[in-house]
Amino acid sequence: MAVSGDPPADEQTGRRTVLLTGATGYVGGRLLRRLQDHPDLRLRCMTRRPEALADHLGPETELVRGDALDAPSLTRAMRGVHTAYYLIHSMGTIGDFEALDRAAASNFAAAARQAGIARIIYLGGLGDGNDLSRHLASRQAVGELLRGSGVPVVEFRASIVIGSGSASYETVRALVETLPVLITPRWAETAAQPIAVEDVLDYLVAALDFRGGAIFEVGGSERVSYTEIMREYARQRGLRRRLVAVPLLSPGASRLMLGLLTPVHGRVAGAMVESLRNETVVNTSHAVRTFAVRPRGLSESIARALVNEDREFAQTRWSDSFAPGQPLRWSGLASGRRLVTSRAVHVDRPPECAFEPVQRIGGETGWYANNRFWTLRGLLDTLRGGVGLRRGRRDQVDLRIGDTVDFWRVERVEKDRLLRLAAEMKIPGRLWLQFEVGPDHNGGAHIRQTTVFDPAGCVGLAYWYLLCPVHHVVFSRMLRGVARAIQAVPSPAGTG
C-alpha cells in the first residue's frame, strides 16, 4: 500500500489514475479486488476510515482519507485522477439520508469539475414514474447532481443485487431461512429484475472504456417477483417454505417484521419496504447493446452467490479474525447465515510439534475427550442411516484432502498449520471443525479450534441452540485434550 501524496502524472506511469469511493461497502469492496488486478490502472481509494481498508490493499494502491461531506478533503483525493467511481450512499446513516446524499453528490461533482476529471461512474437504482420511493428517488437525484457538474457520467441503474452482503438479498435470505411460513404482503408480487453482483462488477469495469456519458438500465435476464426470488432461494437451500399472501398487511407491519427478522438496520429496512412497491425492471436494451456483459438469470445468480459465499468463508483465517484467547459467546457469533464458535490455547511446543496430535485426531486415536459421547453420536447417526464412526481413517498419521475421519471428511489440510473437517453426519445443516496452529511470541504455539455451522432453516437453528451447551462442553474438552497431547510430544533437540 502506497502512502498517498501527489500522484505521478499519467504520462510518467503510462496508466490512468482511478479513484474508488465506497470501497468499504458491499459493491465497492468487490470492485476493489477487480481494479487492483487491472494492469492499466493506478488505483486510489478514498475512505473516511483508512484503517478499515489497510489490510485489503495491494502494494501499489494508494489510500487517502476523505469524506464526500467534507469538500476540502476531496481536492487532494481527486488530484491527477482520470476516472472516479461514486459508490456512496447515506441510507444507513443517522439523519436525513436524502439531504446527506444531495450534499455529498454536490460536493463530489464540484470537486470533479475543478480537478478536470474525465469521467464519473455511478451505480444507482432502477425505477420509473413520479411515485418513486424516497430511496430510489434519492439515488436518481444523485445521478442528476453528478451530471450537473458537466463531467461525463456513466450511470448504471440496477435492480436488486444478488450476492451475500446486499441488503435486499440478505433480507430475502433472512426471511426464508428463519420462517417456515412466510406472510407475503402486496409488495412481494412487485416485478424486479435481479442481477448477480458479478454482472454489476462487469458493467462497472467495462465503463472504464466507454466514452462520454449515458444512463444504462441493468438487470438480470429474467423479470420475477419477490415471491419467486424467495421460492428459488428456498429451493436451492433445500428448505420447504409455504408462502401465504396477505395483501392488506400494512407497510408499518412489514417494516416491523423486517426489523425483527433480518440483519438489515431498522432505518434501512423502512426505506427498503417503501422501495419494494416500485417495479425495478429494465425497459431498454441500451446496456446489452453497448457492453459485452450478458447477465445471468435468477437461478444462476443465487447459485453463484451461495458458491461464492462458501469460497470466501472457506478462505477465512479465524486466527486472524479473533485475537488469541478472545472469548466468544457460548452460542457462537453470527457471520452471514453461519454461526461460529472459536477458542484458543497456548502450548510451549513449536508449531510442527503442536500439529502432530491434531492430524492424528479420530480413528484409533479418538477425539481426545468425551469419546463415549462420540461413540453414542456415531451410533445415533448409524441408526438414522448415516455413516457413523465405522469408516475410521485411511492412515493414522497421514491426512490428505478427501480422506474420511470417522463421520467427517478432510476438506483442507496444510502441513503444520491447518486442518479443516467437514461433517458428514445427519444434521439439519452443514458443520465444519477447523484447527489452526501458529507460532506465538513466547516461542511456543497457539492452537485455535473453530466450529462453523450453516443451519438449514429454523430446524437447523433450533438444533444449534438446543445443543449449544453440549457442544460447548464437548469441543472445549476436545481442545484441552489436544493441548495435553501436544505437551506430551517431545520437543526437537535444541528447542528446550
C-alpha positions in Angstrom: 0.0 0.0 0.0 1.5 3.3 -1.1 1.2 6.4 1.1 -0.8 9.0 -0.8 0.8 12.2 -2.0 1.0 13.9 -5.3 0.5 11.1 -7.8 2.8 10.7 -10.8 1.5 12.1 -14.0 -0.2 9.7 -16.4 2.5 10.2 -19.0 5.1 9.1 -16.5 3.3 5.9 -15.4 1.5 5.1 -18.6 -1.6 4.3 -16.6 -4.8 6.1 -15.8 -5.4 7.0 -12.1 -8.8 5.8 -10.9 -10.4 7.0 -7.7 -12.6 4.5 -5.9 -15.1 5.6 -3.3 -17.2 3.3 -1.2 -14.5 0.6 -1.1 -15.6 -0.4 2.5 -19.1 -1.1 1.2 -20.7 -4.2 -0.4 -20.2 -3.5 -4.1 -17.1 -1.3 -3.6 -15.2 -3.9 -1.7 -15.7 -6.4 -4.5 -14.9 -3.8 -7.2 -11.6 -3.0 -5.3 -10.4 -6.5 -6.0 -11.2 -6.2 -9.7 -9.5 -2.9 -10.1 -6.4 -3.9 -8.2 -5.9 -6.6 -10.8 -6.4 -4.3 -13.7 -3.0 -3.8 -15.4 -3.7 -0.4 -17.0 -4.7 1.5 -13.8 -3.3 3.3 -10.8 -5.8 2.8 -8.1 -6.5 5.3 -5.3 -9.1 4.6 -2.6 -10.8 7.4 -0.6 -12.4 6.5 2.7 -13.3 8.1 6.0 -11.8 5.1 7.8 -8.4 4.2 6.3 -7.8 1.6 9.0 -10.7 -0.5 7.6 -9.0 -0.8 4.2 -5.4 -1.0 5.1 -5.2 -4.8 5.1 -7.1 -5.2 1.8 -4.9 -3.1 -0.5 -2.2 -4.1 -2.9 1.3 -2.7 -2.7 0.6 -0.1 -5.4 -2.8 1.0 -4.3 -3.0 4.5 -2.7 -5.1 5.2 0.3 -6.4 8.7 1.1 -8.6 9.9 3.9 -11.6 11.8 2.6 -15.3 12.4 3.0 -17.7 13.5 0.4 -19.4 15.7 3.0 -16.0 17.4 3.7 -15.4 19.3 0.4 -11.8 20.3 1.1 -10.8 16.6 1.6 -12.0 15.9 -2.0 -9.4 18.2 -3.6 -6.5 16.1 -2.5 -8.2 12.9 -3.3 -9.0 13.9 -6.9 -5.7 15.4 -7.8 -4.5 13.7 -11.0 -7.5 11.4 -11.3 -8.8 10.4 -14.7 -11.9 8.4 -13.7 -13.8 8.4 -10.4 -16.2 5.8 -9.1 -19.0 7.2 -7.0 -20.4 4.4 -4.8 -21.5 6.5 -1.8 -25.0 6.5 -0.2 -26.3 7.6 3.2 -29.3 5.3 3.7 -27.9 3.6 6.8 -26.7 6.8 8.5 -28.4 8.9 11.2 -30.3 11.9 9.9 -32.0 12.8 6.7 -30.4 10.5 4.2 -31.8 12.4 1.2 -30.2 15.6 2.3 -26.9 13.9 3.0 -27.0 12.2 -0.4 -27.6 15.6 -2.1 -24.8 17.3 -0.1 -22.3 14.6 -0.8 -23.1 14.4 -4.5 -22.9 18.2 -4.9 -19.5 18.3 -3.2 -18.2 15.5 -5.3 -19.5 17.0 -8.6 -17.9 20.4 -7.8 -14.6 18.8 -6.9 -14.6 16.6 -10.0 -15.2 19.6 -12.3 -12.4 21.6 -10.6 -10.0 18.6 -10.8 -10.7 18.1 -14.5 -11.8 14.5 -14.1 -12.7 12.9 -17.4 -15.4 10.6 -16.2 -17.6 9.6 -13.2 -19.0 6.1 -13.0 -22.0 5.8 -10.7 -24.2 2.9 -9.5 -27.8 4.0 -8.8 -31.2 2.3 -8.8 -33.9 1.3 -11.3 -37.4 2.7 -11.1 -39.8 4.8 -13.3 -42.5 7.3 -12.7 -43.3 10.1 -10.3 -44.2 7.9 -7.4 -40.8 6.6 -6.6 -39.8 5.7 -3.0 -37.6 8.2 -1.2 -34.7 5.8 -1.5 -35.0 5.3 -5.3 -35.8 9.0 -5.9 -32.7 9.9 -4.0 -30.5 7.5 -5.9 -31.7 9.1 -9.2 -31.3 12.6 -7.9 -27.7 11.9 -7.1 -27.1 11.0 -10.7 -28.7 14.3 -11.8 -26.4 16.2 -9.4 -23.3 14.5 -10.7 -24.3 15.2 -14.3 -24.8 18.8 -13.4 -21.1 19.2 -12.9 -20.5 19.0 -16.7 -18.3 15.9 -16.2 -19.5 12.9 -18.3 -21.3 10.5 -16.0 -21.9 6.8 -16.8 -24.8 5.9 -14.5 -25.9 2.3 -14.1 -29.4 1.9 -12.7 -29.7 -1.6 -11.2 -32.5 -3.8 -9.7 -31.9 -5.9 -6.6 -28.3 -7.2 -6.5 -27.9 -10.9 -5.8 -24.9 -11.6 -3.6 -24.0 -12.1 0.1 -24.0 -8.7 1.7 -26.5 -7.0 -0.5 -29.2 -5.5 1.7 -32.1 -6.8 -0.5 -30.6 -10.2 -0.9 -29.9 -10.5 2.9 -33.5 -9.6 3.6 -34.8 -12.3 1.3 -32.4 -14.8 2.8 -33.1 -14.0 6.4 -36.9 -14.3 5.9 -36.6 -17.6 4.0 -34.0 -19.1 6.4 -36.0 -18.1 9.5 -39.7 -18.6 8.8 -41.3 -21.9 7.7 -44.4 -19.9 6.8 -43.9 -16.6 5.0 -46.6 -14.0 5.2 -46.2 -12.1 2.0 -47.7 -8.6 1.6 -48.7 -6.9 -1.6 -45.1 -5.8 -2.4 -44.0 -9.4 -2.7 -45.6 -9.6 -6.2 -43.8 -6.4 -7.4 -41.8 -7.1 -10.5 -38.0 -6.9 -10.3 -35.0 -7.9 -12.5 -32.4 -9.2 -10.0 -28.8 -9.1 -11.2 -25.8 -11.0 -9.9 -23.1 -8.9 -8.3 -20.6 -10.3 -10.7 -22.6 -8.9 -13.6 -22.8 -5.5 -11.8 -19.0 -5.5 -11.4 -18.5 -6.4 -15.1 -20.6 -3.4 -16.1 -18.6 -1.1 -13.7 -15.3 -2.3 -15.1 -16.4 -2.1 -18.7 -17.4 1.5 -18.2 -13.8 2.4 -17.9 -13.5 2.3 -21.7 -16.8 4.0 -22.5 -16.5 7.4 -24.0 -19.0 10.1 -23.0 -21.8 9.9 -20.5 -25.0 7.8 -20.5 -27.7 6.2 -18.3 -27.8 2.4 -18.6 -30.6 0.2 -17.1 -29.1 -3.1 -15.9 -30.8 -6.2 -14.6 -30.6 -10.0 -14.9 -32.1 -11.9 -17.8 -35.5 -12.6 -16.1 -38.3 -10.5 -14.7 -39.6 -12.0 -11.5 -41.5 -11.1 -8.3 -40.0 -11.1 -4.8 -42.2 -14.2 -4.2 -40.3 -16.0 -7.0 -37.0 -14.9 -5.6 -37.9 -16.3 -2.2 -39.1 -19.6 -3.7 -35.9 -20.0 -5.7 -33.7 -19.3 -2.8 -35.6 -21.9 -0.7 -35.4 -24.5 -3.5 -31.6 -24.1 -3.7 -31.2 -24.3 0.0 -33.4 -27.4 0.3 -35.9 -25.6 2.5 -39.7 -26.2 2.5 -41.5 -22.9 2.7 -45.1 -22.0 2.5 -45.9 -18.5 1.2 -49.3 -17.1 2.4 -50.3 -13.9 0.6 -51.8 -11.2 2.9 -52.5 -8.2 0.6 -53.7 -6.0 3.5 -50.5 -6.2 5.5 -49.6 -2.6 6.2 -46.2 -1.1 5.4 -45.7 -0.5 9.1 -46.2 -4.2 9.9 -43.8 -5.1 7.1 -41.1 -2.7 8.5 -41.5 -4.2 11.9 -41.3 -7.8 10.6 -38.1 -6.9 8.6 -36.6 -5.1 11.6 -37.1 -8.1 13.8 -36.1 -10.9 11.4 -33.4 -9.6 9.2 -29.9 -8.3 9.7 -30.8 -5.0 8.0 -30.8 -1.9 10.2 -34.2 -0.5 11.1 -33.9 2.7 9.0 -32.6 0.7 6.0 -35.5 -1.8 6.4 -38.0 1.0 6.4 -36.6 2.6 3.3 -36.5 -0.8 1.6 -40.1 -1.6 2.3 -41.1 1.7 0.8 -38.9 0.9 -2.3 -40.3 -2.6 -2.8 -43.6 -1.2 -4.1 -41.8 0.2 -7.1 -41.1 -2.0 -10.1 -37.4 -2.2 -10.9 -37.2 -3.7 -14.4 -35.2 -2.8 -17.4 -37.1 -1.0 -20.2 -34.3 -0.5 -22.7 -31.6 -2.8 -24.1 -29.0 0.0 -24.3 -26.6 -1.7 -21.8 -26.7 -5.1 -23.6 -26.1 -3.4 -26.9 -23.2 -1.3 -25.6 -21.3 -3.7 -23.4 -20.3 -7.3 -23.8 -21.9 -8.3 -20.5 -24.6 -10.9 -20.7 -26.3 -11.0 -17.3 -27.3 -14.3 -15.6 -30.8 -15.4 -14.7 -32.2 -15.7 -11.2 -31.4 -19.3 -10.6 -27.7 -19.0 -11.7 -27.3 -15.7 -9.8 -28.5 -17.3 -6.5 -26.3 -20.4 -7.1 -23.3 -18.2 -7.8 -24.0 -16.2 -4.6 -24.1 -19.4 -2.5 -20.9 -20.8 -4.1 -19.0 -17.5 -3.8 -20.0 -17.2 -0.1 -18.8 -20.7 0.6 -15.5 -20.0 -1.1 -15.0 -16.7 0.7 -15.9 -18.2 4.0 -13.5 -21.2 3.4 -10.7 -18.7 2.9 -11.3 -17.0 6.3 -8.3 -17.3 8.7 -10.0 -17.4 12.1 -6.7 -16.9 13.8 -6.6 -13.5 12.2 -10.3 -12.8 12.8 -10.1 -13.3 16.6 -7.4 -12.2 19.0 -5.7 -15.1 20.7 -7.7 -16.2 23.6 -10.6 -13.9 22.8 -13.8 -15.4 24.4 -16.9 -15.8 22.4 -20.5 -16.3 23.5 -21.2 -20.0 24.2 -23.8 -19.9 21.5 -21.5 -18.5 18.9 -21.4 -15.4 16.7 -23.4 -14.9 13.5 -21.3 -14.5 10.3 -23.7 -14.2 7.4 -26.1 -17.1 7.7 -23.5 -19.1 9.6 -22.8 -19.5 13.4 -19.2 -19.5 14.5 -17.6 -20.5 17.8 -13.9 -20.3 18.3 -11.5 -20.8 21.2 -7.7 -21.0 21.5 -5.0 -22.4 23.8 -1.2 -21.9 24.0 1.4 -24.6 24.4 5.1 -24.5 24.9 5.9 -26.6 21.8 6.9 -25.4 18.3 4.1 -25.4 15.7 5.4 -28.5 13.9 5.1 -30.5 17.2 1.8 -28.9 18.0 0.3 -30.0 14.7 1.2 -33.7 15.1 -1.6 -34.6 17.6 -4.1 -32.5 15.6 -3.5 -34.6 12.4 -3.9 -37.8 14.4 -7.5 -37.0 15.5 -10.2 -39.6 15.1 -9.9 -43.2 14.2 -7.9 -45.2 16.8 -6.7 -42.1 18.5 -10.2 -40.9 19.2 -11.2 -37.3 19.8 -9.1 -36.5 22.9 -12.1 -36.2 25.2 -15.7 -37.4 25.6 -15.0 -40.5 23.4 -18.2 -42.1 24.8 -20.2 -39.1 23.6 -18.7 -39.5 20.1 -19.4 -43.3 20.1 -23.0 -42.6 21.1 -23.2 -39.9 18.4 -21.9 -42.3 15.8 -24.4 -45.0 16.9 -27.3 -42.5 16.5 -26.0 -41.4 13.1 -25.9 -45.1 12.0 -29.4 -45.7 13.2 -30.6 -42.7 11.1 -28.9 -44.1 8.0 -25.7 -42.0 8.3 -22.1 -43.1 8.1 -21.4 -43.3 11.8 -17.9 -44.0 13.1 -17.4 -47.2 11.2 -15.2 -45.6 8.5 -12.3 -44.7 10.7 -9.3 -43.3 8.9 -7.2 -44.4 5.9 -4.0 -43.8 7.8 -3.4 -43.0 11.5 -0.8 -40.3 10.8 -1.1 -39.1 7.2 -4.1 -37.0 6.1 -5.0 -35.9 2.6 -7.8 -33.8 1.2 -10.8 -36.1 0.7 -9.9 -38.6 3.4 -12.5 -39.8 5.9 -12.1 -39.3 9.6 -15.0 -41.2 11.2 -18.1 -39.2 10.2 -16.0 -36.2 9.0 -14.1 -35.7 5.7 -10.9 -33.7 5.3 -11.7 -30.6 3.3 -8.4 -28.8 3.7 -5.0 -29.6 5.2 -1.8 -27.6 5.3 1.3 -29.1 6.8 2.0 -28.0 10.4 -0.7 -25.3 10.1 -4.3 -26.1 9.3 -6.8 -28.9 9.3 -10.5 -28.4 8.3 -13.0 -31.3 8.6 -16.5 -31.2 7.1 -19.2 -33.2 9.0 -21.0 -35.9 7.0 -23.3 -36.9 9.9 -27.0 -36.5 9.7 -27.7 -33.0 10.9 -30.1 -30.2 9.8 -27.3 -28.1 8.2 -23.6 -28.2 7.5 -20.9 -28.3 10.1 -17.1 -27.7 9.9 -14.4 -28.3 12.5 -11.1 -26.4 12.0 -7.8 -26.4 13.8 -5.2 -23.7 13.1 -1.7 -23.9 14.5 0.7 -21.0 14.5 3.7 -19.6 16.4 3.3 -17.3 19.4 5.5 -14.6 20.7 6.8 -16.8 23.5 8.4 -19.3 21.2 5.6 -21.8 21.6 2.4 -22.3 19.5 -1.2 -21.3 19.7 -4.0 -23.7 18.6 -7.3 -22.2 17.5 -10.3 -24.5 17.2 -13.3 -23.2 15.3 -16.6 -24.7 14.6 -18.8 -23.3 11.9 -22.5 -24.3 11.5 -24.6 -23.4 8.5 -28.2 -24.1 9.7 -30.8 -25.4 7.4 -33.7 -23.0 8.2 -35.4 -22.8 11.6 -34.9 -26.5 12.3 -31.2 -26.1 12.0 -31.3 -23.0 14.2 -33.3 -25.0 16.9 -30.8 -27.8 16.7 -27.9 -25.4 17.2 -29.3 -23.5 20.1 -30.7 -26.6 21.9 -27.3 -28.4 21.7 -25.1 -25.3 22.3 -24.4 -26.3 26.0 -23.4 -29.8 25.0 -21.3 -28.6 22.1 -19.6 -26.0 24.3 -18.5 -28.7 26.8 -17.5 -31.3 24.2 -15.4 -29.0 21.9 -13.8 -27.2 24.9 -12.7 -30.5 26.4 -11.5 -31.7 23.0 -9.3 -28.7 22.6 -7.9 -29.2 26.2 -7.3 -32.8 25.3 -5.4 -31.8 22.2 -3.3 -29.4 24.2 -2.4 -32.2 26.7 -1.4 -34.5 23.8 0.8 -31.7 22.4 2.5 -31.2 25.7 3.4 -34.9 25.7 5.2 -34.6 22.4 9.0 -34.3 23.0 10.4 -31.0 21.7 13.0 -31.3 19.0 16.6 -31.3 20.2 17.8 -27.8 20.9 14.4 -26.3 21.3 14.0 -26.6 25.0 
